[in-house]
């Protein structure tokens, strides 16, 4: 919270009109091309991160995802990468858990979005820990033939928590996970499961998943030292 230096009380339409009247004729900054500055900053950021594996995964997702496709972004190591670099082109096509860190929300969200819009692609970007919170929603998706897609980035840990612990305390406590085989877990529910090793394989797996009847689970392993955005 920031304390107010000057308070303005009144009808928003009236007060904003008065502010516009007051600012009319005022000297404007020389550089008013905000769009150009944003584009320049984005280009510089992309030049720095393009060699990194996580950007390449996010880029593969963006290229494979239709422009009207829905993405739910879970709390995970991939969260900030998708927030920073995954471009969306239509409103209400991106849902994210950020500071609330609601692990597991994105898979049920993707299932619900696909149920609401069966003609559009719907996917969840998750970590392995987050998927374990709500993997049981696979049963619902299989039962009702809901073709949502879960992409699980598997580092066998609560990776963000482990990173914070290492940074602040020099060790990890309770962050490691003993995971199932996510492909076989998906198949046990009756869903389609696939393991990928590269961004190119993820792109191909997503393109094939959009038209599949019923849910798809795609597992992509991550090394512990993969960088963060």
Beta strands, then each sheet from edge to edge (+ up, - down):
strand 1: 70-73
strand 2: 94-96
strand 3: 122-127
strand 4: 149-154
strand 5: 192-196
strand 6: 216-221
sheet 1: 2+ 1+ 3+ 4+ 6+ 5+
end
